[in-house]
Amino acid sequence: MRLDAAAARRSIEMSLAKPLRVSVEAAAMAAMDLLTQNMVSATEEITVQQGIDPRETVLVAGGGAAGFNSVQIGQKLGCAAVLFPATGAALSAAGAILSDLVFTAGRVRYIRSDAPDLSAIEETMRELAAEISNDVAGLGAELPEIDYWVEARYPQQTWEIETPLQTPQLAAAELLEDIVRTFHATHEKLYAVCDRASPIEIIGWRARASCRLGSPVQPRLAGNETQNGKRKRKIFLAEVGWTEALVQPLHASEDSGKIGGPVIIESPFTTIFVPPRTSAIRLASGALSADLVEEGVR
């Protein structure tokens, strides 16, 4: 799709700039800043609010438009670096190619630990194992890794917690003892309390097999690098206004060493903006890594 810069400018001018009585450039930057902050907030929900410190991570940028503001997102999160994989413009599709095949099986079967039906436990485990074996049969996959767990709770508790089965091959009585012991430990780890004198209720029984099909493949985005050589493009930066930035093909960055911003790095599939006071380098894997620490950004 060929983009129409003039039409985009008119749209921003009519919908944002004129109502806000600001320049088109200021309106466009405000829209980009709002988009960036929304992405930062969404990322904090699955990191900071889950006890994960983004400053100890590398942000992986996926999607064809991720190159526009992923460095700014990484800066706001305090990440050490932002990584643009070679297949980043089609990251979901590449992930589907690289991921293991996963099969799951489940049963809803109520078991109470102080009055257990051991035969029901044995039957449930046999059913799960048979279903998983049937799913993976004939795939030609390597021997799958099979995980078992139960969904259990204290009596009258309103939610269940997932409790892994450490040794699923045990006999029913021993397996139940292992489940009870692991449940109390898991509950204490999650909520800092447990009641080891209380029985537990097991509601759900689950199994999951992960199968790797042969050797991992290294997908690549097919296409010719149409742009060659370095050139410049006029861009607008909030801190300096209109200026010129170097435009460099992604494939040309392989032998360029460290690339200092502001610079625009292009491929047939994506455009990556490396802002001022940030540097990037092309890795042997074909990925581009923007370093947010060394240049004093963090």
MOSULVEN-V63262 format. One record per backbone hydrogen bond with DSSP energy under -0.5 kcal/mol. CO is the residue of the C=O (numbers start at 1). NH is the residue of the N-H. E is the energy in kcal/mol with one decimal. If there is no record, write none. Layout:
BEGIN
co={CO | CO}
nh={NH | NH}
e={E | E}
END
This chain:
BEGIN
co={1 | 3 | 4 | 5 | 6 | 7 | 8 | 9 | 10 | 11 | 12 | 12 | 13 | 16 | 17 | 17 | 18 | 23 | 24 | 25 | 26 | 27 | 28 | 29 | 30 | 31 | 32 | 33 | 34 | 35 | 36 | 37 | 38 | 39 | 40 | 41 | 42 | 43 | 44 | 44 | 47 | 47 | 48 | 52 | 53 | 54 | 57 | 57 | 59 | 59 | 60 | 61 | 63 | 64 | 65 | 66 | 66 | 67 | 69 | 70 | 71 | 72 | 73 | 74 | 74 | 75 | 80 | 80 | 81 | 82 | 82 | 83 | 83 | 84 | 85 | 87 | 88 | 88 | 89 | 90 | 91 | 92 | 93 | 94 | 95 | 101 | 103 | 105 | 107 | 107 | 111 | 112 | 113 | 116 | 117 | 118 | 119 | 120 | 121 | 122 | 123 | 124 | 125 | 126 | 127 | 128 | 129 | 130 | 131 | 132 | 133 | 136 | 144 | 145 | 145 | 147 | 148 | 149 | 150 | 150 | 151 | 151 | 152 | 153 | 154 | 161 | 162 | 163 | 164 | 165 | 167 | 171 | 172 | 173 | 174 | 175 | 176 | 177 | 178 | 179 | 180 | 181 | 182 | 183 | 184 | 185 | 186 | 187 | 187 | 188 | 195 | 199 | 200 | 201 | 201 | 202 | 203 | 204 | 205 | 206 | 207 | 208 | 209 | 209 | 210 | 211 | 211 | 212 | 212 | 217 | 220 | 224 | 231 | 233 | 235 | 235 | 237 | 237 | 241 | 243 | 245 | 246 | 247 | 248 | 249 | 249 | 250 | 251 | 252 | 253 | 253 | 258 | 259 | 261 | 262 | 263 | 263 | 264 | 264 | 265 | 266 | 270 | 272 | 272 | 273 | 274 | 274 | 275 | 278 | 279 | 280 | 281 | 283 | 287 | 288 | 288 | 289 | 289 | 290 | 290 | 291 | 292 | 293}
nh={3 | 5 | 8 | 9 | 10 | 11 | 12 | 13 | 14 | 15 | 16 | 17 | 18 | 20 | 21 | 22 | 21 | 27 | 28 | 29 | 30 | 31 | 32 | 33 | 34 | 35 | 36 | 37 | 38 | 39 | 40 | 41 | 42 | 43 | 44 | 45 | 46 | 46 | 47 | 49 | 50 | 52 | 51 | 54 | 56 | 57 | 80 | 81 | 61 | 83 | 62 | 85 | 66 | 271 | 68 | 69 | 70 | 273 | 73 | 74 | 75 | 76 | 77 | 78 | 79 | 78 | 292 | 293 | 59 | 84 | 290 | 61 | 85 | 288 | 88 | 90 | 63 | 91 | 64 | 94 | 95 | 96 | 97 | 98 | 99 | 211 | 209 | 207 | 109 | 205 | 202 | 115 | 116 | 118 | 121 | 122 | 123 | 124 | 125 | 126 | 127 | 128 | 129 | 130 | 131 | 132 | 133 | 134 | 135 | 136 | 137 | 139 | 146 | 147 | 210 | 208 | 165 | 206 | 152 | 163 | 203 | 204 | 161 | 201 | 157 | 152 | 164 | 150 | 166 | 168 | 170 | 175 | 176 | 177 | 178 | 179 | 180 | 181 | 182 | 183 | 184 | 185 | 186 | 187 | 188 | 189 | 190 | 191 | 193 | 192 | 198 | 155 | 113 | 153 | 203 | 111 | 109 | 151 | 107 | 149 | 105 | 147 | 103 | 211 | 145 | 101 | 213 | 142 | 214 | 219 | 222 | 226 | 247 | 245 | 237 | 243 | 240 | 241 | 237 | 235 | 233 | 264 | 231 | 266 | 252 | 253 | 253 | 254 | 255 | 256 | 282 | 260 | 280 | 277 | 246 | 265 | 274 | 248 | 266 | 272 | 250 | 267 | 265 | 274 | 275 | 262 | 263 | 278 | 261 | 291 | 259 | 289 | 286 | 283 | 84 | 290 | 281 | 291 | 82 | 292 | 279 | 298 | 296}
e={-0.6 | -0.7 | -2.2 | -2.4 | -2.3 | -2.2 | -2.2 | -2.4 | -2.5 | -2.4 | -2.2 | -2.4 | -2.7 | -2.3 | -1.1 | -2.1 | -0.6 | -2.3 | -2.5 | -2.5 | -2.2 | -2.2 | -2.2 | -2.8 | -2.4 | -2.2 | -2.6 | -2.5 | -2.3 | -1.9 | -2.3 | -2.7 | -2.1 | -2.1 | -2.4 | -1.5 | -0.8 | -0.6 | -0.7 | -2.5 | -1.4 | -3.4 | -1.6 | -0.7 | -2.0 | -1.9 | -1.8 | -0.6 | -0.6 | -3.2 | -0.5 | -0.5 | -1.4 | -0.7 | -1.5 | -0.6 | -1.5 | -2.6 | -2.1 | -2.6 | -2.3 | -2.2 | -2.0 | -1.1 | -2.2 | -0.5 | -2.1 | -0.7 | -2.3 | -0.5 | -3.1 | -2.8 | -0.7 | -2.5 | -2.0 | -1.7 | -3.8 | -1.4 | -0.6 | -2.5 | -2.6 | -1.9 | -1.6 | -2.2 | -2.3 | -3.3 | -2.9 | -2.4 | -0.7 | -2.9 | -3.5 | -1.4 | -0.5 | -0.8 | -1.6 | -2.3 | -2.4 | -2.4 | -2.4 | -2.1 | -2.4 | -2.3 | -2.3 | -2.5 | -2.4 | -2.4 | -2.4 | -2.2 | -1.9 | -1.9 | -1.1 | -1.7 | -0.6 | -0.5 | -2.2 | -2.4 | -2.7 | -3.0 | -0.6 | -3.1 | -3.0 | -1.3 | -2.8 | -3.3 | -2.4 | -2.2 | -0.5 | -2.4 | -0.8 | -0.5 | -1.7 | -3.2 | -2.4 | -1.8 | -2.2 | -2.4 | -2.6 | -2.4 | -2.5 | -2.8 | -2.2 | -1.8 | -2.7 | -2.9 | -2.2 | -2.0 | -2.2 | -2.8 | -0.6 | -2.1 | -1.7 | -0.6 | -2.6 | -2.1 | -0.6 | -2.2 | -1.8 | -2.4 | -2.4 | -1.9 | -2.5 | -3.0 | -2.4 | -0.5 | -1.7 | -2.5 | -0.6 | -1.9 | -1.2 | -0.6 | -0.8 | -1.2 | -3.8 | -2.7 | -0.5 | -2.8 | -0.7 | -3.3 | -2.6 | -3.2 | -2.3 | -3.2 | -2.0 | -2.0 | -0.5 | -0.6 | -1.2 | -1.1 | -0.7 | -0.9 | -0.6 | -0.5 | -2.3 | -0.6 | -0.9 | -0.5 | -2.9 | -3.2 | -0.5 | -3.2 | -3.7 | -2.3 | -3.1 | -0.6 | -0.7 | -0.6 | -2.0 | -1.0 | -2.9 | -2.2 | -3.5 | -2.8 | -1.9 | -3.2 | -3.4 | -0.5 | -2.0 | -0.6 | -2.3 | -0.5 | -1.0 | -1.5 | -2.0}
END
